[in-house]
Amino acid sequence: MTKRRALIDIAYDVLSKKRKPMPFKNLWLETIESANLKQDEAQGQIGQFYSDMSLDSRFVSLSENKWDLKKRYKFEETYVVLDDLDTDEDEMDEYYDEDEENSDLNHDEEEEDY
């Protein structure tokens, strides 16, 4: 009985051999080919594969949906400073104010049910 390797580990090997970033689609196709899976067999696994790559600290998502190994980049090249994200604080304050008001309404409705 042979144990099947995880697709994410195969993708790591594919990127290691390529030594350069790859578009997600190409990485997916080479990964399933290396795993000896046909596209129709693997189609149901593509979402989980993408999620696994997003969560696996060995990989980094680059612009234009290209992926590479994080070890090839300096920390500063892959780190996202959350303070730099464009957020509208007023909009968030309004959201939370509305949520608190609705919470009071929902709480009152729940008491009436009893």
Rosetta constraint file for C-alpha pairs under 8 A:
AtomPair CA 5 CA 9 HARMONIC 6.86 0.50
AtomPair CA 5 CA 10 HARMONIC 7.00 0.50
AtomPair CA 5 CA 35 HARMONIC 7.66 0.50
AtomPair CA 6 CA 10 HARMONIC 6.53 0.50
AtomPair CA 7 CA 11 HARMONIC 6.11 0.50
AtomPair CA 7 CA 31 HARMONIC 6.62 0.50
AtomPair CA 7 CA 32 HARMONIC 7.30 0.50
AtomPair CA 7 CA 35 HARMONIC 7.16 0.50
AtomPair CA 7 CA 49 HARMONIC 7.05 0.50
AtomPair CA 8 CA 12 HARMONIC 6.32 0.50
AtomPair CA 8 CA 49 HARMONIC 6.67 0.50
AtomPair CA 8 CA 52 HARMONIC 6.83 0.50
AtomPair CA 8 CA 53 HARMONIC 6.72 0.50
AtomPair CA 9 CA 13 HARMONIC 6.48 0.50
AtomPair CA 10 CA 14 HARMONIC 6.24 0.50
AtomPair CA 10 CA 31 HARMONIC 5.92 0.50
AtomPair CA 10 CA 34 HARMONIC 7.15 0.50
AtomPair CA 10 CA 35 HARMONIC 7.20 0.50
AtomPair CA 11 CA 15 HARMONIC 6.20 0.50
AtomPair CA 11 CA 27 HARMONIC 6.79 0.50
AtomPair CA 11 CA 28 HARMONIC 7.56 0.50
AtomPair CA 11 CA 30 HARMONIC 7.90 0.50
AtomPair CA 11 CA 31 HARMONIC 5.30 0.50
AtomPair CA 12 CA 16 HARMONIC 6.08 0.50
AtomPair CA 12 CA 58 HARMONIC 7.91 0.50
AtomPair CA 12 CA 59 HARMONIC 7.96 0.50
AtomPair CA 12 CA 69 HARMONIC 7.44 0.50
AtomPair CA 13 CA 17 HARMONIC 6.23 0.50
AtomPair CA 14 CA 18 HARMONIC 6.26 0.50
AtomPair CA 14 CA 27 HARMONIC 7.40 0.50
AtomPair CA 14 CA 30 HARMONIC 7.17 0.50
AtomPair CA 14 CA 31 HARMONIC 6.73 0.50
AtomPair CA 15 CA 19 HARMONIC 6.06 0.50
AtomPair CA 15 CA 20 HARMONIC 6.93 0.50
AtomPair CA 15 CA 21 HARMONIC 7.26 0.50
AtomPair CA 15 CA 22 HARMONIC 7.51 0.50
AtomPair CA 15 CA 27 HARMONIC 7.70 0.50
AtomPair CA 15 CA 68 HARMONIC 6.47 0.50
AtomPair CA 15 CA 69 HARMONIC 6.84 0.50
AtomPair CA 16 CA 69 HARMONIC 7.51 0.50
AtomPair CA 20 CA 68 HARMONIC 6.69 0.50
AtomPair CA 21 CA 66 HARMONIC 5.92 0.50
AtomPair CA 21 CA 67 HARMONIC 5.31 0.50
AtomPair CA 21 CA 68 HARMONIC 4.55 0.50
AtomPair CA 21 CA 69 HARMONIC 7.80 0.50
AtomPair CA 22 CA 26 HARMONIC 6.50 0.50
AtomPair CA 22 CA 27 HARMONIC 6.03 0.50
AtomPair CA 22 CA 66 HARMONIC 5.06 0.50
AtomPair CA 22 CA 67 HARMONIC 5.38 0.50
AtomPair CA 22 CA 68 HARMONIC 6.56 0.50
AtomPair CA 23 CA 27 HARMONIC 6.26 0.50
AtomPair CA 23 CA 64 HARMONIC 7.52 0.50
AtomPair CA 23 CA 65 HARMONIC 5.79 0.50
AtomPair CA 23 CA 66 HARMONIC 4.07 0.50
AtomPair CA 23 CA 67 HARMONIC 6.18 0.50
AtomPair CA 24 CA 28 HARMONIC 6.00 0.50
AtomPair CA 24 CA 65 HARMONIC 6.03 0.50
AtomPair CA 24 CA 66 HARMONIC 5.65 0.50
AtomPair CA 24 CA 67 HARMONIC 6.27 0.50
AtomPair CA 25 CA 29 HARMONIC 6.20 0.50
AtomPair CA 26 CA 30 HARMONIC 6.12 0.50
AtomPair CA 27 CA 31 HARMONIC 5.93 0.50
AtomPair CA 28 CA 32 HARMONIC 6.23 0.50
AtomPair CA 28 CA 46 HARMONIC 7.72 0.50
AtomPair CA 29 CA 33 HARMONIC 6.10 0.50
AtomPair CA 29 CA 39 HARMONIC 7.77 0.50
AtomPair CA 30 CA 34 HARMONIC 6.04 0.50
AtomPair CA 31 CA 35 HARMONIC 6.19 0.50
AtomPair CA 32 CA 36 HARMONIC 6.11 0.50
AtomPair CA 32 CA 37 HARMONIC 5.15 0.50
AtomPair CA 32 CA 38 HARMONIC 6.97 0.50
AtomPair CA 32 CA 39 HARMONIC 7.28 0.50
AtomPair CA 32 CA 42 HARMONIC 6.98 0.50
AtomPair CA 33 CA 37 HARMONIC 5.83 0.50
AtomPair CA 33 CA 38 HARMONIC 7.12 0.50
AtomPair CA 37 CA 41 HARMONIC 6.22 0.50
AtomPair CA 37 CA 42 HARMONIC 6.24 0.50
AtomPair CA 38 CA 42 HARMONIC 6.26 0.50
AtomPair CA 39 CA 43 HARMONIC 5.82 0.50
AtomPair CA 42 CA 46 HARMONIC 6.82 0.50
AtomPair CA 45 CA 49 HARMONIC 6.09 0.50
AtomPair CA 46 CA 50 HARMONIC 6.17 0.50
AtomPair CA 47 CA 51 HARMONIC 6.27 0.50
AtomPair CA 48 CA 52 HARMONIC 5.99 0.50
AtomPair CA 49 CA 53 HARMONIC 6.21 0.50
AtomPair CA 50 CA 54 HARMONIC 6.20 0.50
AtomPair CA 51 CA 55 HARMONIC 6.25 0.50
AtomPair CA 52 CA 56 HARMONIC 5.86 0.50
AtomPair CA 53 CA 59 HARMONIC 6.25 0.50
AtomPair CA 54 CA 59 HARMONIC 7.23 0.50
AtomPair CA 54 CA 60 HARMONIC 7.52 0.50
AtomPair CA 54 CA 61 HARMONIC 7.42 0.50
AtomPair CA 57 CA 70 HARMONIC 7.33 0.50
AtomPair CA 58 CA 69 HARMONIC 5.77 0.50
AtomPair CA 58 CA 70 HARMONIC 5.43 0.50
AtomPair CA 58 CA 71 HARMONIC 7.03 0.50
AtomPair CA 59 CA 67 HARMONIC 6.86 0.50
AtomPair CA 59 CA 68 HARMONIC 5.77 0.50
AtomPair CA 59 CA 69 HARMONIC 4.59 0.50
AtomPair CA 59 CA 70 HARMONIC 5.02 0.50
AtomPair CA 60 CA 67 HARMONIC 5.73 0.50
AtomPair CA 60 CA 68 HARMONIC 5.49 0.50
AtomPair CA 60 CA 69 HARMONIC 5.92 0.50
AtomPair CA 60 CA 70 HARMONIC 5.15 0.50
AtomPair CA 60 CA 78 HARMONIC 7.13 0.50
AtomPair CA 61 CA 65 HARMONIC 6.60 0.50
AtomPair CA 61 CA 66 HARMONIC 6.05 0.50
AtomPair CA 61 CA 67 HARMONIC 4.72 0.50
AtomPair CA 61 CA 68 HARMONIC 6.75 0.50
AtomPair CA 62 CA 66 HARMONIC 5.10 0.50
AtomPair CA 62 CA 67 HARMONIC 5.69 0.50
AtomPair CA 62 CA 68 HARMONIC 7.45 0.50
AtomPair CA 68 CA 72 HARMONIC 7.86 0.50
AtomPair CA 69 CA 73 HARMONIC 7.87 0.50
AtomPair CA 70 CA 78 HARMONIC 7.61 0.50
AtomPair CA 73 CA 77 HARMONIC 6.17 0.50
AtomPair CA 73 CA 78 HARMONIC 6.94 0.50
AtomPair CA 74 CA 78 HARMONIC 6.99 0.50
AtomPair CA 75 CA 79 HARMONIC 5.89 0.50
AtomPair CA 81 CA 85 HARMONIC 7.22 0.50
AtomPair CA 88 CA 92 HARMONIC 6.51 0.50
AtomPair CA 89 CA 93 HARMONIC 6.12 0.50
AtomPair CA 90 CA 94 HARMONIC 6.22 0.50
AtomPair CA 91 CA 95 HARMONIC 6.24 0.50
AtomPair CA 92 CA 96 HARMONIC 6.29 0.50
AtomPair CA 93 CA 97 HARMONIC 6.11 0.50
AtomPair CA 94 CA 98 HARMONIC 6.11 0.50
AtomPair CA 95 CA 99 HARMONIC 6.13 0.50
AtomPair CA 96 CA 100 HARMONIC 6.20 0.50
AtomPair CA 97 CA 101 HARMONIC 6.39 0.50
AtomPair CA 98 CA 102 HARMONIC 6.14 0.50
AtomPair CA 99 CA 103 HARMONIC 5.97 0.50
AtomPair CA 100 CA 104 HARMONIC 6.45 0.50
AtomPair CA 101 CA 105 HARMONIC 6.55 0.50
AtomPair CA 102 CA 106 HARMONIC 6.06 0.50
AtomPair CA 103 CA 107 HARMONIC 6.03 0.50
AtomPair CA 104 CA 108 HARMONIC 6.25 0.50
AtomPair CA 105 CA 109 HARMONIC 6.32 0.50
AtomPair CA 106 CA 110 HARMONIC 6.20 0.50
AtomPair CA 107 CA 111 HARMONIC 6.44 0.50
AtomPair CA 108 CA 112 HARMONIC 6.55 0.50
AtomPair CA 109 CA 113 HARMONIC 6.67 0.50
AtomPair CA 110 CA 114 HARMONIC 7.14 0.50
